[in-house]
């Protein structure tokens, strides 16, 4: 017999540590265009079934079989980007990580590949190539100044407080 017949009864709890490790090691740049489109839908809506994703894709002109969409969702789960719960035999997928966390990993990869690990080199390149406009630069400078002003000591180590308006998350392994 091929395939697994084990049924998952995940109640929507956080993904298993193995999935977290997979997502930390997976390079977001290696996601295919369809994987990115499906992940965007899950991020945008929070919880999606394969049928809902297929219907949304059809609205954008992409008509796919539900089995294809289920395969994409399963691969995203294997890579640690989504996890699922089961409701009346329907798999409901939700983000395992926030969009910002995945974007942060992608940027870190760019910094490592093209800027020899220098975030400053990346930012200078963005300024020199007009990727950031004046308003974005001003807001960025304000956030840096606020973070520097909010530096506190925690366990004898300097700590920079989160940017204004950004919720602080505890290190309990949860959150998006």
C-alpha positions as semicolon CSV with decimal commas, in nm:
position;residue;x (nm);y (nm);z (nm)
1;X;0,000;0,000;0,000
2;X;0,141;0,342;-0,095
3;X;0,090;0,653;0,109
4;X;-0,010;0,691;0,467
5;X;-0,350;0,612;0,607
6;X;-0,283;0,782;0,939
7;X;-0,534;1,059;1,003
8;X;-0,424;1,380;1,162
9;X;-0,642;1,521;1,433
10;X;-0,445;1,837;1,491
11;X;-0,664;2,072;1,688
12;X;-0,499;2,384;1,551
13;X;-0,212;2,373;1,800
14;X;0,125;2,509;1,703
15;X;0,323;2,305;1,451
16;X;0,561;2,040;1,575
17;X;0,922;2,146;1,631
18;X;1,031;1,953;1,319
19;X;0,810;2,180;1,108
20;X;0,955;2,490;1,272
21;X;1,305;2,364;1,194
22;X;1,207;2,295;0,833
23;X;1,079;2,650;0,786
24;X;1,387;2,802;0,948
25;X;1,607;2,609;0,705
26;X;1,396;2,658;0,393
27;X;1,494;2,944;0,168
28;X;1,180;3,145;0,079
29;X;1,342;3,232;-0,255
30;X;1,302;2,865;-0,350
31;X;0,922;2,881;-0,330
32;X;0,758;2,846;-0,668
33;X;0,519;3,107;-0,803
34;X;0,213;2,892;-0,727
35;X;0,340;2,819;-0,375
36;X;0,386;3,192;-0,315
37;X;0,037;3,268;-0,448
38;X;-0,121;3,005;-0,222
39;X;0,082;3,120;0,080
40;X;-0,030;3,481;0,015
41;X;-0,393;3,364;0,022
42;X;-0,342;3,186;0,353
43;X;-0,169;3,492;0,499
44;X;-0,442;3,722;0,371
45;X;-0,732;3,513;0,503
46;X;-0,585;3,335;0,805
47;X;-0,756;2,999;0,755
48;X;-0,826;2,835;0,418
49;X;-0,940;2,496;0,295
50;X;-0,801;2,354;-0,029
51;X;-1,138;2,417;-0,193
52;X;-1,135;2,784;-0,088
53;X;-0,782;2,826;-0,221
54;X;-0,878;2,655;-0,550
55;X;-1,181;2,885;-0,586
56;X;-0,968;3,195;-0,522
57;X;-0,709;3,080;-0,775
58;X;-0,988;3,025;-1,030
59;X;-1,101;3,384;-0,975
60;X;-0,754;3,497;-1,080
61;X;-0,769;3,284;-1,395
62;X;-0,581;2,981;-1,261
63;X;-0,805;2,678;-1,290
64;X;-0,649;2,387;-1,103
65;X;-0,771;2,054;-0,976
66;X;-0,834;2,042;-0,603
67;X;-0,577;1,761;-0,576
68;X;-0,313;1,995;-0,720
69;X;-0,400;2,260;-0,462
70;X;-0,390;2,000;-0,183
71;X;-0,044;1,895;-0,301
72;X;0,079;2,256;-0,293
73;X;-0,064;2,304;0,058
74;X;0,093;1,977;0,176
75;X;0,433;2,087;0,038
76;X;0,399;2,426;0,208
77;X;0,326;2,238;0,530
78;X;0,630;2,012;0,484
79;X;0,843;2,323;0,435
80;X;0,697;2,474;0,753
81;X;0,503;2,767;0,606
82;X;0,154;2,645;0,698
83;X;-0,001;2,392;0,934
84;X;-0,344;2,240;0,940
85;X;-0,626;2,140;1,167
86;X;-0,911;1,908;1,076
87;X;-1,277;2,006;1,091
88;X;-1,524;1,733;0,983
89;X;-1,259;1,570;0,762
90;X;-1,171;1,902;0,599
91;X;-0,813;2,017;0,633
92;X;-0,799;2,384;0,728
93;X;-0,463;2,549;0,664
94;X;-0,329;2,850;0,847
95;X;0,007;3,027;0,855
96;X;0,280;2,869;1,065
97;X;0,483;3,190;1,041
98;X;0,403;3,552;0,978
99;X;0,468;3,715;0,643
100;X;0,724;3,938;0,818
101;X;0,920;3,640;0,956
102;X;0,943;3,481;0,611
103;X;1,036;3,815;0,452
104;X;1,304;3,862;0,717
105;X;1,461;3,527;0,626
106;X;1,450;3,616;0,256
107;X;1,620;3,951;0,321
108;X;1,883;3,784;0,541
109;X;1,960;3,553;0,249
110;X;2,000;3,851;0,014
111;X;2,226;4,027;0,264
112;X;2,440;3,713;0,296
113;X;2,456;3,645;-0,080
114;X;2,502;3,991;-0,226
115;X;2,620;4,218;0,056
116;X;2,873;3,995;0,233
117;X;2,650;3,997;0,540
118;X;2,629;4,377;0,563
119;X;2,279;4,514;0,621
120;X;2,429;4,860;0,579
121;X;2,541;4,770;0,225
122;X;2,187;4,652;0,147
123;X;2,032;4,974;0,278
124;X;2,282;5,192;0,092
125;X;2,202;5,000;-0,226
126;X;1,830;5,054;-0,166
127;X;1,883;5,428;-0,114
128;X;2,118;5,463;-0,412
129;X;1,870;5,283;-0,638
130;X;1,566;5,477;-0,512
131;X;1,401;5,166;-0,366
132;X;1,312;5,375;-0,061
133;X;1,148;5,715;-0,109
134;X;1,198;6,014;0,123
135;X;0,894;5,932;0,339
136;X;1,005;5,571;0,382
137;X;1,357;5,684;0,471
138;X;1,217;5,930;0,728
139;X;0,993;5,663;0,886
140;X;1,282;5,418;0,889
141;X;1,508;5,676;1,058
142;X;1,235;5,746;1,316
143;X;1,202;5,376;1,394
144;X;1,577;5,340;1,435
145;X;1,588;5,643;1,666
146;X;1,296;5,509;1,871
147;X;1,461;5,168;1,898
148;X;1,789;5,324;2,010
149;X;1,608;5,535;2,268
150;X;1,426;5,229;2,399
151;X;1,738;5,022;2,456
152;X;1,713;4,856;2,795
153;X;1,916;4,607;2,989
154;X;1,783;4,253;3,007
155;X;1,983;3,987;3,190
156;X;2,289;4,208;3,169
157;X;2,264;4,229;2,790
158;X;2,154;4,539;2,599
159;X;1,818;4,485;2,434
160;X;1,645;4,697;2,174
161;X;1,273;4,728;2,236
162;X;1,037;4,653;1,948
163;X;0,953;4,930;1,705
164;X;0,658;5,150;1,803
165;X;0,331;4,990;1,697
166;X;0,489;4,646;1,666
167;X;0,352;4,400;1,922
168;X;0,613;4,237;2,138
169;X;0,595;3,858;2,136
170;X;0,714;3,636;2,412
171;X;0,952;3,355;2,333
172;X;0,694;3,084;2,397
173;X;0,727;2,935;2,051
174;X;0,392;3,077;1,946
175;X;0,262;3,373;1,759
176;X;0,272;3,456;1,394
